[in-house]
Amino acid sequence: MSDQPGSVIYIPHGGGPWPLLGEPRHRDLIDFLENVPSLLVKPSAILVISGHWEESRPTVNSGVAPPLFYDYSGFPEESYRITYPAPGDPLLAGRIVKLLENSGIQAATDEDRGFDHGVFVPLKIMYPEATIPCVQLSLLNSLHAAEHIRIGRALSGLLEEENLLTIGSGASFHNLRAFHEEPTKEAKSGNESFEKWLIDTLSSDGLTEEERAGRLEKWESAPAARYCHPREEHLLPLHVCYGICSAAARQVFEIELMGKKTSSYIW
């Protein structure tokens, strides 16, 4: 295995288990996730920050063999038989907690927490062999943007971990009601305006890192921000990813998901 620094990517993970069931409006996302491994060095371990786990302090699942947490309801029976037996990595979990605490951030581990669908759905498409050790890091239930950038900065040492892949798993558009409504000109404009703002924020060489971080901290001021994110838990994994790298993304990808534009970023 080549000696490479860690990689960081933010991705949309789709609606529940639909990507694993071949739902047609997820085709673009499925194709993208299948292609992601070709864009990265094969990881020796994976850290996922999912929009589906919130705690009062950053918490890492530290079990040796985490189970799956089917954190969805009303889907076909087969979606509750999905398997993804990736091993955990207690040593990596411990290193993550140490990095956080070295920066003055109280953190915890959870031996019993399983992988939620923000983890196992994209990973089953990206790395279906399920042999790469994986850990998951929670968000803070405060949903405070600056705090998540701070968490990322505390974890910047992960970039020195050989071939570690860090994934922010959420969606840059996450208005569940809008996914099922008839599209309107106003809705389309709101979706596209926020995406343009986000892509510019994360990729523009014309911004200093102080300006970039400031825009992300005040993301609610962006065009149509609360239309695109009535609640921001699917956006905040991006803030952690940015904090780790504190730099412009080197690659940006636009994806259509359930009739809406969403984006992915690689640093």
C-alpha positions as CSV (number, residue, x, y, z in Angstrom):
1,M,0.0,0.0,0.0
2,S,1.4,3.4,-0.9
3,D,2.3,5.8,1.8
4,Q,-0.2,8.7,1.3
5,P,-1.6,11.3,3.6
6,G,-5.2,11.2,4.6
7,S,-8.0,12.2,2.3
8,V,-11.2,14.1,3.1
9,I,-14.5,14.1,1.2
10,Y,-18.1,15.3,1.8
11,I,-20.8,13.4,0.1
12,P,-24.6,13.1,0.0
13,H,-25.8,9.7,1.1
14,G,-29.4,9.8,-0.3
15,G,-32.8,9.1,1.2
16,G,-32.6,6.2,3.7
17,P,-31.7,2.9,2.1
18,W,-33.0,3.9,-1.4
19,P,-29.5,4.0,-3.1
20,L,-29.0,0.3,-2.1
21,L,-32.4,-0.5,-3.6
22,G,-31.8,1.1,-6.9
23,E,-34.4,3.8,-6.6
24,P,-34.4,5.6,-10.0
25,R,-34.1,9.2,-8.6
26,H,-30.9,8.1,-6.9
27,R,-29.2,6.9,-10.1
28,D,-26.9,9.9,-10.4
29,L,-25.8,9.5,-6.8
30,I,-25.3,5.8,-7.1
31,D,-23.1,6.3,-10.2
32,F,-21.1,9.0,-8.4
33,L,-20.5,6.9,-5.2
34,E,-19.4,3.9,-7.3
35,N,-16.8,6.1,-9.0
36,V,-15.5,7.7,-5.8
37,P,-12.9,5.0,-5.0
38,S,-11.2,5.7,-8.4
39,L,-10.7,9.3,-7.2
40,L,-8.9,8.3,-4.0
41,V,-6.1,6.1,-2.7
42,K,-7.6,3.0,-1.2
43,P,-8.0,3.7,2.5
44,S,-6.5,1.7,5.3
45,A,-9.3,3.0,7.6
46,I,-12.4,5.2,7.3
47,L,-13.8,7.8,9.6
48,V,-17.4,8.9,8.9
49,I,-19.2,11.9,10.3
50,S,-22.8,11.3,9.6
51,G,-25.8,13.6,9.8
52,H,-27.7,10.9,11.7
53,W,-25.9,10.9,15.1
54,E,-25.9,13.8,17.6
55,E,-24.5,13.9,21.1
56,S,-23.8,16.5,23.7
57,R,-20.1,15.9,23.2
58,P,-18.2,14.5,20.2
59,T,-18.6,10.7,20.5
60,V,-16.8,7.9,18.5
61,N,-18.1,4.4,18.2
62,S,-15.3,2.1,19.4
63,G,-16.7,-1.4,19.1
64,V,-14.7,-4.1,17.5
65,A,-17.6,-5.2,15.3
66,P,-20.2,-2.5,15.2
67,P,-23.7,-3.6,14.2
68,L,-25.9,-1.8,11.7
69,F,-28.5,0.7,13.1
70,Y,-31.5,0.7,10.7
71,D,-32.5,4.3,11.6
72,Y,-35.3,4.5,9.1
73,S,-38.9,3.3,8.9
74,G,-41.5,2.5,6.2
75,F,-39.1,1.0,3.7
76,P,-39.3,-2.4,2.0
77,E,-38.5,-5.4,4.2
78,E,-35.3,-6.1,2.4
79,S,-33.9,-2.8,3.6
80,Y,-33.8,-4.2,7.1
81,R,-31.7,-7.2,6.0
82,I,-28.9,-5.1,4.5
83,T,-25.5,-6.2,5.9
84,Y,-22.2,-4.3,6.0
85,P,-19.9,-6.2,8.4
86,A,-16.9,-3.8,8.3
87,P,-14.7,-4.1,11.4
88,G,-14.4,-1.3,13.9
89,D,-11.1,0.3,14.9
90,P,-10.9,1.0,18.6
91,L,-7.3,2.3,18.3
92,L,-8.4,4.9,15.8
93,A,-11.3,5.8,17.9
94,G,-9.0,6.4,20.8
95,R,-6.7,8.6,18.7
96,I,-9.6,10.7,17.6
97,V,-10.7,11.2,21.2
98,K,-7.1,12.2,22.2
99,L,-6.8,14.7,19.4
100,L,-10.1,16.3,20.5
101,E,-9.2,16.4,24.1
102,N,-5.7,17.8,23.3
103,S,-7.6,20.8,21.8
104,G,-9.7,21.2,24.9
105,I,-12.8,19.5,23.5
106,Q,-14.4,16.9,25.8
107,A,-15.1,13.7,23.9
108,A,-16.3,10.2,24.5
109,T,-16.4,6.7,23.0
110,D,-19.4,4.4,22.7
111,E,-18.7,0.6,22.4
112,D,-22.3,-0.2,21.6
113,R,-23.3,2.3,18.9
114,G,-23.8,0.7,15.5
115,F,-23.3,2.3,12.0
116,D,-26.3,4.3,10.9
117,H,-27.5,4.5,7.3
118,G,-25.3,7.6,6.7
119,V,-22.4,5.2,7.1
120,F,-23.4,1.8,5.7
121,V,-25.4,3.0,2.7
122,P,-22.6,5.0,0.9
123,L,-19.9,2.6,2.1
124,K,-21.7,-0.4,0.7
125,I,-21.7,1.2,-2.7
126,M,-18.1,2.6,-2.5
127,Y,-16.4,-0.3,-0.8
128,P,-18.8,-3.2,-1.0
129,E,-16.2,-5.8,0.3
130,A,-16.7,-4.3,3.8
131,T,-13.1,-5.2,4.9
132,I,-11.8,-1.7,5.7
133,P,-12.0,-0.8,9.4
134,C,-14.4,2.0,10.0
135,V,-15.4,4.4,12.9
136,Q,-18.1,7.0,13.2
137,L,-18.0,10.3,14.9
138,S,-21.1,12.1,16.1
139,L,-22.2,15.7,15.6
140,L,-22.9,18.0,18.5
141,N,-26.6,18.3,19.3
142,S,-26.1,22.1,19.6
143,L,-25.8,22.1,15.8
144,H,-23.5,25.1,16.2
145,A,-21.6,25.7,13.0
146,A,-18.4,27.2,14.5
147,E,-18.1,24.3,17.0
148,H,-18.1,21.8,14.2
149,I,-15.3,23.7,12.4
150,R,-13.4,23.7,15.6
151,I,-13.9,19.9,15.9
152,G,-12.5,19.5,12.4
153,R,-9.5,21.7,13.2
154,A,-8.8,19.6,16.3
155,L,-8.8,16.6,14.0
156,S,-6.4,18.0,11.5
157,G,-3.7,15.6,12.7
158,L,-5.7,12.9,11.0
159,L,-4.3,14.1,7.7
160,E,-1.0,12.6,8.9
161,E,-2.6,9.2,9.2
162,E,-1.5,7.0,6.4
163,N,-4.3,6.4,3.9
164,L,-7.1,7.4,6.3
165,L,-10.2,8.5,4.5
166,T,-12.5,10.9,6.3
167,I,-16.0,11.2,5.0
168,G,-18.6,13.8,5.8
169,S,-21.9,12.1,5.0
170,G,-25.0,14.3,4.7
171,A,-26.4,16.4,1.8
172,S,-25.9,20.0,0.7
173,F,-29.7,20.1,0.1
174,H,-31.8,18.5,2.7
175,N,-35.4,19.7,2.7
176,L,-37.4,16.4,2.9
177,R,-40.7,18.0,2.1
178,A,-39.3,19.7,-1.0
179,F,-38.1,16.4,-2.4
180,H,-41.8,15.3,-2.7
181,E,-43.4,18.6,-3.8
182,E,-44.0,19.6,-7.3
183,P,-41.0,21.7,-8.5
184,T,-41.6,25.4,-8.8
185,K,-39.5,28.2,-10.3
186,E,-38.9,29.6,-6.8
187,A,-37.9,26.3,-5.4
188,K,-35.5,25.7,-8.3
189,S,-34.0,29.1,-7.8
190,G,-33.5,28.6,-4.1
191,N,-31.8,25.3,-4.6
192,E,-29.5,26.6,-7.3
193,S,-28.7,29.8,-5.4
194,F,-27.6,28.0,-2.3
195,E,-25.5,25.5,-4.3
196,K,-23.8,28.4,-6.1
197,W,-23.0,30.1,-2.8
198,L,-21.7,26.8,-1.3
199,I,-19.5,25.9,-4.2
200,D,-18.1,29.4,-4.4
201,T,-17.4,29.3,-0.6
202,L,-15.6,26.0,-0.7
203,S,-13.7,26.3,-3.9
204,S,-12.9,30.0,-4.5
205,D,-9.2,30.9,-4.4
206,G,-10.2,34.5,-3.9
207,L,-11.2,33.9,-0.3
208,T,-8.8,33.8,2.6
209,E,-9.4,30.9,5.0
210,E,-10.6,33.3,7.6
211,E,-13.3,34.5,5.1
212,R,-14.1,31.0,4.0
213,A,-14.6,29.9,7.6
214,G,-16.6,33.0,8.4
215,R,-19.0,32.3,5.6
216,L,-19.5,28.7,6.7
217,E,-20.0,29.8,10.3
218,K,-22.8,32.2,9.1
219,W,-24.2,29.8,6.5
220,E,-27.7,30.8,7.5
221,S,-27.1,34.1,5.7
222,A,-26.6,32.4,2.4
223,P,-29.4,32.6,-0.3
224,A,-32.3,30.3,0.5
225,A,-30.3,28.7,3.4
226,R,-33.3,27.7,5.5
227,Y,-35.2,26.5,2.5
228,C,-32.4,24.1,1.7
229,H,-31.7,23.2,5.3
230,P,-34.8,23.6,7.6
231,R,-32.5,21.8,10.1
232,E,-28.7,21.8,9.5
233,E,-27.6,18.3,10.6
234,H,-26.9,17.1,7.1
235,L,-24.8,20.2,6.3
236,L,-22.6,20.2,9.4
237,P,-20.5,17.1,8.5
238,L,-19.1,19.5,5.8
239,H,-18.1,21.9,8.4
240,V,-16.0,19.2,10.2
241,C,-14.4,18.3,6.9
242,Y,-13.6,21.9,6.1
243,G,-12.1,22.3,9.6
244,I,-9.8,19.3,9.2
245,C,-8.3,20.7,6.0
246,S,-8.9,24.5,6.4
247,A,-8.4,25.0,2.7
248,A,-10.4,25.2,-0.5
249,A,-11.7,21.9,-1.9
250,R,-9.6,20.7,-4.8
251,Q,-12.5,18.9,-6.6
252,V,-16.2,19.8,-6.7
253,F,-18.9,17.6,-8.1
254,E,-22.5,18.5,-8.8
255,I,-25.1,15.7,-8.5
256,E,-28.8,15.5,-9.1
257,L,-30.6,13.8,-6.2
258,M,-34.4,13.3,-6.2
259,G,-34.8,16.2,-8.6
260,K,-32.6,18.6,-6.6
261,K,-29.0,19.8,-7.1
262,T,-26.5,18.7,-4.4
263,S,-22.7,18.8,-4.3
264,S,-19.7,16.8,-3.1
265,Y,-16.2,18.0,-2.3
266,I,-12.8,16.5,-2.1
267,W,-9.9,18.2,-0.3
